[in-house]
Amino acid sequence: MLKVYLIYTAVVTLLTLALFIADKLRSKNEKLIRLPEELLLAFTCLGGSLGALAGIYIIRHKTSFKTKFHFIIGTWLAFAVQASLAVITALSAGGYIGGKM
């Protein structure tokens, strides 16, 4: 179960980062259609919070004042939930939660 969770998280994280990079590149060309913010936030909430954080802090995307609040707060909240799930999954895989005593 832990292996599946880690693979899923890695794939979604990379996809989320790729979406942030694609949208950043599209933002520089007015002729290209931008990716909807809902799509970026959806991938963030579905397990890609690390990719979103990398997109925000490393490539400096979605950091303007008008988008900063809901992207920064939403991404950190998603990260907190996903980190909690990772800890629970790891403890469960190690037999510390739900195991026979």
C-alpha positions as CSV (number, residue, x, y, z in Angstrom):
1,M,0.0,0.0,0.0
2,L,2.8,2.4,0.9
3,K,4.5,1.8,-2.5
4,V,1.3,2.5,-4.4
5,Y,0.8,5.7,-2.4
6,L,4.4,6.9,-3.0
7,I,4.2,6.2,-6.8
8,Y,0.8,8.0,-7.0
9,T,2.1,11.0,-5.1
10,A,5.3,11.2,-7.2
11,V,3.3,11.0,-10.5
12,V,0.7,13.6,-9.4
13,T,3.5,15.9,-8.0
14,L,5.4,15.8,-11.3
15,L,2.2,16.4,-13.3
16,T,1.3,19.4,-11.0
17,L,4.7,20.9,-11.4
18,A,4.5,20.4,-15.2
19,L,1.1,22.2,-15.2
20,F,2.6,25.1,-13.3
21,I,5.5,25.3,-15.7
22,A,3.2,25.2,-18.7
23,D,1.0,27.9,-17.3
24,K,4.0,30.1,-16.5
25,L,5.3,29.7,-20.0
26,R,1.8,30.5,-21.4
27,S,1.5,33.6,-19.2
28,K,4.4,35.1,-21.2
29,N,2.6,34.8,-24.5
30,E,-0.8,36.6,-24.8
31,K,-1.8,34.5,-27.8
32,L,-1.8,31.2,-25.8
33,I,-4.8,30.1,-23.7
34,R,-3.9,29.9,-20.0
35,L,-4.7,26.9,-17.8
36,P,-7.6,27.5,-15.5
37,E,-6.7,28.1,-11.9
38,E,-9.2,25.5,-10.9
39,L,-7.1,22.9,-12.7
40,L,-4.0,23.9,-10.9
41,L,-5.7,23.8,-7.6
42,A,-7.4,20.5,-8.4
43,F,-4.1,18.8,-9.1
44,T,-2.7,20.4,-6.0
45,C,-5.5,18.9,-3.8
46,L,-5.3,15.5,-5.5
47,G,-1.8,14.9,-4.2
48,G,0.4,17.4,-6.0
49,S,1.0,19.9,-3.3
50,L,4.8,19.5,-3.4
51,G,4.7,20.1,-7.1
52,A,2.6,23.2,-6.6
53,L,4.9,24.5,-3.8
54,A,7.9,24.0,-6.2
55,G,5.9,25.9,-8.9
56,I,5.1,28.7,-6.5
57,Y,8.5,29.1,-4.8
58,I,11.0,27.9,-7.4
59,I,9.6,29.1,-10.7
60,R,7.8,32.0,-9.0
61,H,4.4,31.3,-10.5
62,K,1.1,32.4,-9.0
63,T,2.8,34.8,-6.6
64,S,1.1,38.1,-7.5
65,F,-1.0,39.7,-4.8
66,K,-4.4,38.9,-6.3
67,T,-3.7,35.2,-6.6
68,K,-1.3,34.8,-3.7
69,F,-3.7,34.3,-0.9
70,H,-5.8,31.4,-2.2
71,F,-2.9,29.6,-3.9
72,I,-0.5,29.9,-1.0
73,I,-3.0,29.1,1.7
74,G,-4.7,26.4,-0.3
75,T,-1.4,24.8,-1.3
76,W,-0.1,24.7,2.3
77,L,-3.4,23.3,3.6
78,A,-3.3,20.6,0.9
79,F,0.3,19.9,1.8
80,A,-0.7,19.5,5.5
81,V,-3.4,17.0,4.6
82,Q,-1.2,15.1,2.3
83,A,1.7,15.0,4.8
84,S,-0.7,13.6,7.4
85,L,-1.9,11.0,5.0
86,A,1.7,10.0,4.2
87,V,2.4,9.6,7.9
88,I,-0.7,7.5,8.5
89,T,0.1,5.4,5.4
90,A,3.7,4.8,6.6
91,L,2.6,4.0,10.1
92,S,0.0,1.6,8.8
93,A,2.5,-0.1,6.5
94,G,4.8,-0.5,9.4
95,G,2.1,-2.2,11.5
96,Y,1.9,0.6,14.0
97,I,-1.7,1.5,13.1
98,G,-4.3,-1.1,12.5
99,G,-1.9,-4.0,13.1
100,K,-2.6,-7.0,15.3
101,M,-1.3,-6.5,18.8
